[in-house]
Amino acid sequence: MDKILRIDMSAEGGPGISEQPLGEYAGLGGRALTSAIVSKEVPPTCHPLSAQNKLVIAPGLLSGTTGAMTGRISMGCKSPLTGGIKEANAGGQASQVLARLGYAAIVIEGKPQGDDLYKVLINKDGVKIVSDNGLKGLGNYKTVEKLREEHGDKIAVISIGPAGEMKLAAATVACTDPELRPTRHAARGGVGAVMGAKRVKVIVLDDTGLKMRSPKDPEAYKEANKRFVEGLRKHPVTGEGLPAYGTNVLTNVINEAGAYPTYNFKEGRFAGAAKISGETLAETEKARGGIPTHGCHRGCVIRCSGVYVDKDGHYLTKQPEYETVWAHGGNCGIDDLDAIAQMDFLDDDIGVDTIEMGATIGVAMEAGLAKFGDAQAAIELVKEVGKGTPLGRILGSGAAVTGKVFGIERVPVVKGQAMPAYDPRAVKGMGVTFATSTMGADHTAGYAVVTNILKIGGDVDPLSPQGQVELSRNLQIATAAIDSTGMCLFIAFAILDQPDTFQALIDMINAFYGLSMTADDVTALGKKVLEMERDFNRRAGFTAQQDRLPDFMKKEPISPHNVTFDIPDEELDKVFSW
């Protein structure tokens, strides 16, 4: 994994292909690499859909190895949704396969003439780019089905759906899971629109005939990985809760905490939460013959995914994630798991972010386009996006645009990106992260729920403004580093609670690369990533005013605790003071 593949879609005579050594980007992977390339090479004031923007796809430092949990991939660009830098993260097989093919990153740049749609093919023999207009307008599922017929079932696929082709700001990039289902998405910030602007429909990866990446010290790597896995398995969240109930285990927890945004962030508890909880979801999957425990990529030992089937036992979608269940469920007043699963499938097939779509539908319901709790109406609104109708294009542009079009004041966004499933008035550490993250409102940027609610790595009262800035700062630094390794973010539960597990992760990196990193070096890496991202956003025109929550959250108390977001602006401005 020592080279960068550059694809120039503006080249005369068709897309150009070149390879180069990592050079100044040596030692970086995942988010660190995508943010470094975007920060250095993309003009911050360019239009996100212009030829000047670049889509950077990078596996993590440990992807493609025998290490557990190393299958995350980062996709970076200037975001069409936020106007700032973006790193969207996905599971699936793509990261492992791309790393074994030897590429630290794919950089797609430029913009082709004409309206041809392109397919990129990468295997051990090299790279080919061909036009394939037969893929135009296809959903992600039919796209992958067609590619499986052409290239066999040993491939991994990176693709966009119709939303990406339409360049909608909520468009995702899909990655296939081990069963070749396009269910793992780099979802946030409109990365799919940038891929669509480059007119690249799919990237087909085939590592047949290639071996796992080899560590510098195989025995030390094997031993460190063993300790790391043991730590994950003995932690109650990564070893019990997530494998048993998936990420949706959080529904009852967050609802009980009074931080479950309901009816477009009007209330903090949803009366129908038990009907759509992780426990109910797992029971439903088992009763119908689905799969409640499944890994989204090979080498996953947490296995928090699953397979959701309909009443007749037919595949409907992957197990809907907590964020998806909330977005299309509680946020819209819907307590029907089958309806939520149907919307999850549609989102994955059309290629739109489930968080953005659920938040957008909540805004649309407040505008009177549908009634809260009307599951069928919500499904029809998602279908509008897939059809590309004028209404669909508005909704597919996200919650902020939809709020403006329909004159709605309560729009839960930061930097134009919709908030995930935690009300920042009742989990104030998440409020700090939502407000100040370089990515717009993003729970994965600094997941303060671990300490505010789950009491992992300490105990900071979620309802008090005290200690939230420091908590968010430390978690944002740690997350930026983890996102650079290719590790799943869920390892954070164990490494925050278990110093030995954190040390095992550092030992894995050291054994693989022949380094002698310390915990301080990991912190330094996280800070470096955030500094690059902040610098890009500053040059793009962002100021402290973008690091704020919507006014209604400072004024409207949320039940049941009747609290507002009361952390002063001057405190928010200290998050990145180190």
C-alpha positions as CSV (number, residue, x, y, z in Angstrom):
1,M,0.0,0.0,0.0
2,D,2.7,2.4,-1.1
3,K,1.2,4.3,-4.0
4,I,-1.6,6.6,-5.0
5,L,-3.8,5.9,-8.1
6,R,-4.8,9.1,-9.8
7,I,-7.7,9.1,-12.3
8,D,-8.0,12.3,-14.3
9,M,-11.6,12.4,-15.8
10,S,-10.7,15.6,-17.7
11,A,-7.9,14.0,-19.8
12,E,-8.2,14.4,-23.6
13,G,-9.2,11.2,-25.3
14,G,-10.8,9.7,-22.2
15,P,-9.9,9.4,-18.5
16,G,-6.2,9.3,-17.7
17,I,-4.6,6.9,-15.3
18,S,-1.3,7.5,-13.4
19,E,0.4,6.1,-10.3
20,Q,2.7,7.9,-8.0
21,P,4.6,7.1,-4.7
22,L,3.1,8.4,-1.5
23,G,5.9,11.0,-1.2
24,E,4.8,13.8,1.2
25,Y,1.8,11.8,2.2
26,A,3.9,8.8,3.5
27,G,2.8,7.5,6.9
28,L,-0.8,8.6,6.4
29,G,-3.9,6.4,5.8
30,G,-7.7,6.7,6.0
31,R,-9.0,10.1,7.1
32,A,-5.5,11.5,7.7
33,L,-4.7,10.8,4.0
34,T,-8.0,12.0,2.5
35,S,-7.9,15.2,4.6
36,A,-4.3,15.9,3.7
37,I,-4.9,15.5,0.0
38,V,-8.1,17.6,0.0
39,S,-6.5,20.3,2.2
40,K,-3.4,20.6,0.0
41,E,-4.8,20.0,-3.5
42,V,-8.5,21.2,-3.6
43,P,-9.1,25.0,-3.8
44,P,-11.2,25.7,-0.7
45,T,-13.5,28.1,-2.5
46,C,-14.2,25.9,-5.5
47,H,-17.7,24.7,-6.3
48,P,-18.0,21.2,-4.8
49,L,-19.3,19.8,-8.1
50,S,-16.6,21.4,-10.3
51,A,-13.6,19.8,-11.9
52,Q,-11.4,21.4,-9.3
53,N,-12.8,19.2,-6.5
54,K,-11.3,15.8,-5.9
55,L,-12.8,12.6,-4.5
56,V,-10.2,10.8,-2.4
57,I,-10.8,7.1,-1.4
58,A,-8.4,5.7,1.1
59,P,-8.2,2.5,3.2
60,G,-6.8,2.7,6.7
61,L,-3.2,2.1,7.8
62,L,-4.0,-1.4,8.9
63,S,-6.6,-2.3,6.2
64,G,-5.8,-5.4,4.1
65,T,-4.1,-7.1,7.0
66,T,-5.1,-10.0,9.3
67,G,-5.9,-7.5,12.0
68,A,-9.4,-7.5,13.4
69,M,-11.7,-4.5,12.8
70,T,-9.5,-3.0,10.1
71,G,-12.1,-2.7,7.3
72,R,-13.1,0.9,7.3
73,I,-12.6,3.1,4.3
74,S,-12.5,6.9,4.2
75,M,-13.8,9.1,1.3
76,G,-12.9,12.8,1.3
77,C,-13.7,15.8,-0.8
78,K,-15.1,19.3,-0.5
79,S,-18.7,18.7,0.6
80,P,-21.6,19.8,-1.5
81,L,-23.7,19.8,1.7
82,T,-21.5,21.7,4.1
83,G,-19.2,23.6,1.8
84,G,-16.3,22.5,3.9
85,I,-14.0,19.6,4.1
86,K,-15.6,16.1,4.3
87,E,-14.5,12.7,5.4
88,A,-17.2,10.0,5.2
89,N,-16.5,6.6,6.5
90,A,-17.8,3.2,5.5
91,G,-17.5,-0.5,6.3
92,G,-17.8,-3.3,3.8
93,Q,-15.1,-5.2,1.8
94,A,-13.7,-2.3,-0.3
95,S,-11.1,-1.1,2.2
96,Q,-9.5,-4.5,2.6
97,V,-9.4,-5.3,-1.1
98,L,-8.1,-1.9,-2.2
99,A,-5.3,-2.1,0.4
100,R,-4.3,-5.6,-0.8
101,L,-4.2,-4.1,-4.4
102,G,-1.4,-1.9,-3.1
103,Y,-3.2,1.5,-3.2
104,A,-3.1,3.9,-0.2
105,A,-5.6,6.1,-2.1
106,I,-7.5,6.6,-5.3
107,V,-7.8,10.3,-6.3
108,I,-10.5,11.0,-8.8
109,E,-10.1,14.5,-10.3
110,G,-11.3,16.6,-13.2
111,K,-14.6,16.2,-15.0
112,P,-15.3,14.6,-18.4
113,Q,-16.9,16.2,-21.4
114,G,-20.1,14.6,-22.6
115,D,-22.6,12.5,-20.7
116,D,-21.0,9.1,-20.6
117,L,-21.0,7.2,-17.4
118,Y,-17.8,5.3,-16.4
119,K,-16.7,2.1,-14.7
120,V,-13.3,1.7,-13.1
121,L,-11.9,-1.8,-13.0
122,I,-8.9,-2.6,-10.7
123,N,-7.2,-6.0,-10.3
124,K,-3.7,-7.4,-10.0
125,D,-3.1,-6.8,-13.7
126,G,-3.8,-3.1,-13.5
127,V,-6.5,-0.4,-13.9
128,K,-9.0,0.0,-16.8
129,I,-11.7,2.7,-17.2
130,V,-14.5,2.0,-19.6
131,S,-17.8,3.8,-20.4
132,D,-20.9,1.8,-19.4
133,N,-24.0,3.7,-20.1
134,G,-26.1,0.6,-19.4
135,L,-25.6,1.4,-15.7
136,K,-27.3,4.8,-16.0
137,G,-30.1,5.3,-13.5
138,L,-29.7,1.9,-11.9
139,G,-30.1,1.6,-8.1
140,N,-27.1,0.2,-6.2
141,Y,-28.6,-3.3,-5.9
142,K,-29.2,-3.7,-9.7
143,T,-25.8,-2.1,-10.4
144,V,-24.0,-4.7,-8.2
145,E,-26.2,-7.5,-9.6
146,K,-25.1,-6.6,-13.1
147,L,-21.4,-6.4,-12.1
148,R,-21.6,-9.7,-10.4
149,E,-22.8,-11.3,-13.6
150,E,-20.0,-9.7,-15.6
151,H,-17.1,-10.0,-13.1
152,G,-18.0,-12.9,-10.8
153,D,-18.6,-12.9,-7.0
154,K,-15.0,-12.4,-5.8
155,I,-15.2,-8.6,-6.3
156,A,-15.9,-5.6,-4.0
157,V,-17.8,-2.8,-5.4
158,I,-17.9,1.0,-4.7
159,S,-20.9,2.6,-6.4
160,I,-23.4,5.4,-6.5
161,G,-27.2,5.2,-7.0
162,P,-29.5,7.6,-8.9
163,A,-29.0,10.3,-6.2
164,G,-25.3,10.4,-6.9
165,E,-25.9,10.6,-10.7
166,M,-28.3,13.5,-10.0
167,K,-25.6,15.1,-7.9
168,L,-28.0,15.5,-4.9
169,A,-26.3,16.9,-1.7
170,A,-27.4,13.9,0.4
171,A,-26.0,11.3,-2.0
172,T,-23.8,8.5,-0.7
173,V,-21.2,6.2,-2.0
174,A,-22.1,2.5,-1.4
175,C,-19.6,-0.3,-0.6
176,T,-20.5,-4.0,-0.8
177,D,-20.5,-6.3,2.3
178,P,-19.1,-9.8,2.2
179,E,-22.2,-11.1,0.5
180,L,-22.0,-8.4,-2.2
181,R,-24.9,-6.3,-1.0
182,P,-24.4,-2.5,-1.3
183,T,-25.3,-1.9,2.3
184,R,-22.3,-0.1,3.7
185,H,-22.3,3.6,2.9
186,A,-19.9,6.6,3.1
187,A,-23.1,8.5,3.7
188,R,-22.5,11.9,5.0
189,G,-21.9,15.2,3.3
190,G,-22.8,14.3,-0.3
191,V,-19.7,12.4,-1.3
192,G,-21.9,10.5,-3.8
193,A,-22.7,13.8,-5.6
194,V,-19.0,14.4,-6.1
195,M,-18.5,10.9,-7.5
196,G,-21.5,11.6,-9.7
197,A,-20.1,14.9,-10.9
198,K,-17.0,13.0,-12.0
199,R,-19.4,10.7,-13.9
200,V,-17.9,7.6,-12.2
201,K,-20.7,5.1,-11.5
202,V,-18.7,2.2,-10.1
203,I,-15.3,1.1,-9.0
204,V,-14.9,-2.7,-9.2
205,L,-12.1,-4.1,-7.1
206,D,-10.7,-7.6,-7.4
207,D,-7.8,-8.9,-5.3
208,T,-7.9,-12.4,-6.6
209,G,-4.3,-13.9,-6.5
210,L,-3.1,-11.4,-4.0
211,K,-2.0,-12.1,-0.4
212,M,-2.7,-10.2,2.9
213,R,-0.4,-7.3,3.6
214,S,2.7,-8.5,5.6
215,P,3.8,-6.8,8.8
216,K,7.4,-5.9,9.5
217,D,7.2,-8.0,12.6
218,P,4.7,-10.8,12.0
219,E,4.9,-12.4,15.4
220,A,4.5,-9.2,17.3
221,Y,1.6,-8.2,15.1
222,K,-0.1,-11.5,15.7
223,E,0.3,-11.2,19.4
224,A,-0.9,-7.6,19.6
225,N,-3.9,-8.5,17.5
226,K,-4.7,-11.4,19.8
227,R,-4.6,-9.1,22.9
228,F,-6.7,-6.5,21.0
229,V,-9.4,-9.0,20.1
230,E,-9.5,-10.4,23.7
231,G,-10.0,-6.8,24.9
232,L,-12.9,-6.3,22.5
233,R,-14.6,-9.6,23.5
234,K,-14.4,-9.0,27.2
235,H,-15.9,-5.5,27.1
236,P,-19.7,-5.4,27.8
237,V,-20.5,-3.1,24.8
238,T,-18.3,-4.6,22.1
239,G,-18.5,-8.2,23.5
240,E,-22.2,-8.4,24.4
241,G,-24.5,-5.5,23.7
242,L,-23.5,-4.7,20.1
243,P,-23.3,-8.4,18.9
244,A,-26.6,-9.2,20.5
245,Y,-28.7,-6.2,19.5
246,G,-26.7,-4.2,16.9
247,T,-26.2,-0.5,17.1
248,N,-30.0,-0.2,17.7
249,V,-29.3,-1.3,21.3
250,L,-29.2,2.4,21.9
251,T,-32.8,3.2,21.3
252,N,-34.1,2.3,24.7
253,V,-31.0,3.7,26.4
254,I,-31.2,7.1,24.7
255,N,-35.0,7.3,25.0
256,E,-34.8,6.6,28.7
257,A,-32.1,9.3,29.0
258,G,-34.6,11.8,27.5
259,A,-32.3,12.6,24.6
260,Y,-34.1,10.8,21.8
261,P,-35.2,13.5,19.3
262,T,-38.8,13.0,18.4
263,Y,-41.2,14.9,16.0
264,N,-38.4,16.9,14.4
265,F,-36.5,17.6,17.7
266,K,-39.6,18.7,19.6
267,E,-39.5,16.1,22.4
268,G,-36.8,14.0,24.1
269,R,-38.8,10.7,24.4
270,F,-40.8,8.7,21.9
271,A,-43.7,6.7,23.2
272,G,-43.2,4.0,20.5
273,A,-39.5,3.5,21.2
274,A,-39.9,-0.1,22.6
275,K,-41.6,-1.2,19.3
276,I,-38.5,-0.2,17.3
277,S,-35.7,-0.9,19.8
278,G,-32.7,-3.1,19.3
279,E,-34.2,-5.8,21.5
280,T,-37.4,-5.9,19.4
281,L,-35.5,-5.8,16.2
282,A,-33.3,-8.8,17.2
283,E,-36.4,-10.7,18.3
284,T,-38.1,-10.0,15.0
285,E,-35.1,-11.1,12.9
286,K,-34.8,-14.3,14.8
287,A,-38.5,-15.1,14.6
288,R,-38.6,-14.5,10.8
289,G,-35.3,-16.3,10.0
290,G,-33.2,-13.2,9.6
291,I,-29.7,-12.8,11.0
292,P,-29.3,-10.7,14.2
293,T,-25.5,-10.9,14.3
294,H,-23.3,-10.3,11.2
295,G,-20.0,-8.6,10.3
296,C,-20.0,-5.9,7.7
297,H,-16.5,-6.9,6.6
298,R,-14.3,-9.9,7.0
299,G,-12.2,-9.7,10.2
300,C,-15.0,-8.0,12.2
301,V,-15.2,-9.5,15.7
302,I,-17.9,-7.2,17.1
303,R,-20.4,-8.2,14.4
304,C,-23.0,-5.5,15.1
305,S,-24.8,-5.8,11.8
306,G,-27.5,-8.2,10.7
307,V,-30.0,-9.1,8.0
308,Y,-33.6,-8.0,8.2
309,V,-36.3,-10.1,6.4
310,D,-39.9,-9.5,5.7
311,K,-42.8,-11.5,7.2
312,D,-42.4,-14.2,4.5
313,G,-38.6,-14.5,5.2
314,H,-37.4,-12.7,2.1
315,Y,-34.4,-10.3,2.4
316,L,-35.5,-6.7,2.8
317,T,-32.4,-4.9,4.0
318,K,-29.4,-5.0,6.2
319,Q,-30.3,-4.7,9.9
320,P,-31.2,-1.0,10.1
321,E,-28.7,0.9,12.2
322,Y,-29.6,2.9,15.3
323,E,-29.3,6.2,13.4
324,T,-31.5,4.9,10.6
325,V,-34.2,3.6,13.0
326,W,-34.3,6.9,14.8
327,A,-34.2,9.1,11.6
328,H,-37.1,7.2,9.8
329,G,-38.7,6.1,13.1
330,G,-38.9,8.3,16.2
331,N,-37.9,11.5,14.6
332,C,-40.9,11.1,12.2
333,G,-43.2,9.6,14.9
334,I,-43.1,6.2,13.1
335,D,-43.0,3.0,15.2
336,D,-43.2,0.4,12.4
337,L,-40.0,-1.6,11.9
338,D,-41.1,-3.0,8.5
339,A,-41.7,0.5,7.2
340,I,-38.4,1.7,8.6
341,A,-36.6,-1.3,7.0
342,Q,-38.3,-0.5,3.7
343,M,-37.0,3.1,3.8
344,D,-33.5,1.8,4.7
345,F,-33.5,-0.4,1.6
346,L,-34.7,2.5,-0.6
347,D,-32.1,4.8,0.9
348,D,-29.3,2.3,0.2
349,D,-30.6,1.6,-3.3
350,I,-31.2,5.2,-4.3
351,G,-27.9,6.1,-2.6
352,V,-28.9,8.7,0.1
353,D,-27.8,9.3,3.7
354,T,-30.4,7.7,6.0
355,I,-29.7,10.4,8.7
356,E,-30.1,13.3,6.3
357,M,-33.2,11.8,4.7
358,G,-34.9,11.1,8.0
359,A,-34.2,14.5,9.3
360,T,-35.4,16.0,6.0
361,I,-38.7,14.1,6.2
362,G,-39.1,15.3,9.7
363,V,-38.8,18.9,8.4
364,A,-41.1,18.1,5.6
365,M,-43.7,16.7,8.0
366,E,-43.4,19.9,10.1
367,A,-44.1,21.8,6.8
368,G,-47.3,19.8,6.3
369,L,-46.2,17.5,3.4
370,A,-47.1,14.5,5.5
371,K,-48.4,13.9,9.0
372,F,-46.0,12.7,11.8
373,G,-46.5,9.0,12.2
374,D,-47.6,8.4,8.6
375,A,-45.2,5.6,7.5
376,Q,-46.6,5.2,4.0
377,A,-46.4,8.9,3.3
378,A,-42.7,8.9,4.5
379,I,-42.0,5.9,2.2
380,E,-43.5,7.9,-0.8
381,L,-41.3,10.9,0.0
382,V,-38.2,8.7,-0.2
383,K,-39.4,7.3,-3.5
384,E,-39.8,10.9,-4.8
385,V,-36.0,11.3,-4.4
386,G,-35.4,8.1,-6.4
387,K,-37.6,9.4,-9.2
388,G,-35.9,12.7,-9.4
389,T,-39.1,14.7,-9.3
390,P,-38.8,18.4,-8.4
391,L,-39.9,17.6,-4.8
392,G,-37.6,14.6,-4.7
393,R,-34.6,16.8,-5.7
394,I,-35.5,19.3,-3.0
395,L,-35.7,16.5,-0.4
396,G,-32.5,14.9,-1.7
397,S,-30.7,18.1,-1.2
398,G,-31.1,17.7,2.6
399,A,-32.8,19.2,5.6
400,A,-31.4,22.7,5.4
401,V,-32.5,23.2,1.8
402,T,-35.9,21.6,2.5
403,G,-36.4,23.9,5.5
404,K,-35.6,27.0,3.3
405,V,-37.9,25.9,0.5
406,F,-40.9,25.3,2.9
407,G,-40.2,28.1,5.3
408,I,-39.5,26.1,8.4
409,E,-37.6,27.6,11.4
410,R,-36.9,24.4,13.3
411,V,-34.2,22.8,11.1
412,P,-31.7,20.6,13.1
413,V,-28.5,21.2,11.1
414,V,-25.0,22.5,11.6
415,K,-23.0,23.7,8.7
416,G,-25.9,22.5,6.5
417,Q,-25.7,18.9,7.7
418,A,-28.5,17.2,9.7
419,M,-28.0,16.2,13.3
420,P,-28.0,12.5,14.2
421,A,-30.0,10.8,16.9
422,Y,-29.0,12.6,20.1
423,D,-30.7,15.8,21.2
424,P,-27.8,18.2,22.1
425,R,-29.8,19.8,24.8
426,A,-30.0,16.6,26.8
427,V,-26.5,15.2,25.8
428,K,-24.5,18.4,25.9
429,G,-21.2,16.8,25.0
430,M,-22.7,15.7,21.7
431,G,-24.0,19.3,21.3
432,V,-20.4,20.5,21.5
433,T,-19.3,17.9,18.9
434,F,-22.2,18.8,16.6
435,A,-21.4,22.5,16.8
436,T,-17.7,22.4,16.4
437,S,-16.8,19.3,14.2
438,T,-15.1,20.2,11.0
439,M,-17.7,17.9,9.3
440,G,-20.9,19.5,10.3
441,A,-23.3,17.8,12.8
442,D,-21.7,14.4,13.1
443,H,-22.0,12.0,16.0
444,T,-19.0,9.9,14.8
445,A,-16.7,13.0,15.0
446,G,-16.6,12.9,18.8
447,Y,-19.0,10.5,20.4
448,A,-19.6,12.0,23.8
449,V,-22.5,9.6,24.5
450,V,-19.8,7.1,25.7
451,T,-19.1,9.3,28.7
452,N,-22.3,11.4,29.0
453,I,-24.7,8.4,28.9
454,L,-22.8,5.1,29.0
455,K,-20.2,6.2,31.6
456,I,-17.3,4.7,29.7
457,G,-14.0,6.4,30.1
458,G,-15.3,8.6,32.9
459,D,-18.6,10.3,33.9
460,V,-19.6,13.7,32.7
461,D,-23.2,14.7,33.5
462,P,-25.0,15.0,30.2
463,L,-27.3,17.8,31.5
464,S,-24.6,20.0,32.8
465,P,-22.4,22.4,30.7
466,Q,-19.4,21.5,32.9
467,G,-16.7,19.4,31.3
468,Q,-18.3,19.1,27.9
469,V,-15.8,21.1,25.9
470,E,-12.8,19.1,27.2
471,L,-14.7,15.8,26.6
472,S,-15.6,16.6,23.1
473,R,-12.1,17.9,22.3
474,N,-10.4,14.7,23.5
475,L,-12.9,12.5,21.7
476,Q,-12.5,14.5,18.4
477,I,-8.8,14.1,18.6
478,A,-9.0,10.4,19.3
479,T,-11.6,9.8,16.6
480,A,-9.5,11.5,13.9
481,A,-6.6,9.2,14.8
482,I,-8.8,6.0,14.8
483,D,-10.4,7.0,11.4
484,S,-6.8,7.0,10.0
485,T,-6.1,3.4,11.0
486,G,-9.0,1.7,9.1
487,M,-10.3,0.6,12.5
488,C,-14.0,0.6,13.2
489,L,-14.9,3.4,15.6
490,F,-16.7,1.0,17.9
491,I,-13.3,-0.1,19.2
492,A,-13.4,3.2,21.2
493,F,-15.7,1.6,23.8
494,A,-13.0,-0.9,24.8
495,I,-9.9,1.3,24.4
496,L,-11.4,4.0,26.6
497,D,-12.1,1.6,29.4
498,Q,-9.1,-0.8,29.0
499,P,-5.6,0.7,28.8
500,D,-4.2,-2.7,27.7
501,T,-6.5,-2.8,24.7
502,F,-5.4,0.7,23.7
503,Q,-1.8,-0.4,24.0
504,A,-2.5,-3.5,21.9
505,L,-3.8,-1.2,19.1
506,I,-0.6,0.9,19.3
507,D,1.5,-2.3,19.3
508,M,-0.3,-3.5,16.2
509,I,0.6,-0.3,14.3
510,N,4.2,-0.4,15.6
511,A,4.6,-4.1,14.7
512,F,3.2,-3.6,11.2
513,Y,5.3,-0.6,10.2
514,G,8.3,-1.1,12.4
515,L,7.6,2.0,14.4
516,S,7.8,3.0,18.1
517,M,4.7,5.1,18.4
518,T,3.4,6.0,21.8
519,A,0.0,7.2,23.0
520,D,1.2,10.8,22.7
521,D,2.0,10.1,19.0
522,V,-1.6,8.9,18.5
523,T,-2.8,12.1,20.0
524,A,-0.5,14.2,17.8
525,L,-1.8,12.4,14.7
526,G,-5.4,13.2,15.7
527,K,-4.5,16.9,16.3
528,K,-2.7,17.1,12.9
529,V,-5.7,15.8,11.1
530,L,-8.1,18.3,12.8
531,E,-5.7,21.1,12.1
532,M,-5.6,20.3,8.4
533,E,-9.4,20.2,8.3
534,R,-9.8,23.4,10.3
535,D,-7.3,25.1,8.0
536,F,-9.3,24.1,4.9
537,N,-12.6,25.3,6.4
538,R,-11.1,28.6,7.4
539,R,-9.8,29.1,3.8
540,A,-13.3,28.1,2.5
541,G,-14.7,31.0,4.5
542,F,-15.8,29.4,7.7
543,T,-15.7,31.4,10.9
544,A,-16.6,30.8,14.6
545,Q,-20.2,31.5,13.6
546,Q,-20.4,28.2,11.8
547,D,-19.5,26.4,15.0
548,R,-22.9,27.0,16.5
549,L,-26.1,25.0,17.0
550,P,-29.4,26.3,15.7
551,D,-31.0,29.1,17.8
552,F,-34.1,27.1,18.6
553,M,-32.0,24.7,20.7
554,K,-30.8,27.6,22.8
555,K,-34.3,28.9,23.4
556,E,-36.7,25.9,23.3
557,P,-36.5,23.6,26.3
558,I,-36.9,19.9,25.5
559,S,-38.9,17.5,27.6
560,P,-38.6,15.5,29.9
561,H,-35.7,17.4,31.4
562,N,-36.9,20.8,30.1
563,V,-33.3,21.9,29.3
564,T,-31.8,24.1,26.6
565,F,-28.3,24.1,25.1
566,D,-26.6,26.5,27.4
567,I,-22.9,26.2,26.7
568,P,-21.6,29.7,26.0
569,D,-20.2,30.5,22.5
570,E,-16.9,31.5,24.1
571,E,-16.6,28.0,25.5
572,L,-17.3,26.5,22.1
573,D,-14.5,28.6,20.6
574,K,-12.0,26.9,23.0
575,V,-12.6,23.3,21.7
576,F,-9.6,23.5,19.4
577,S,-7.3,25.4,21.8
578,W,-4.5,23.0,22.6
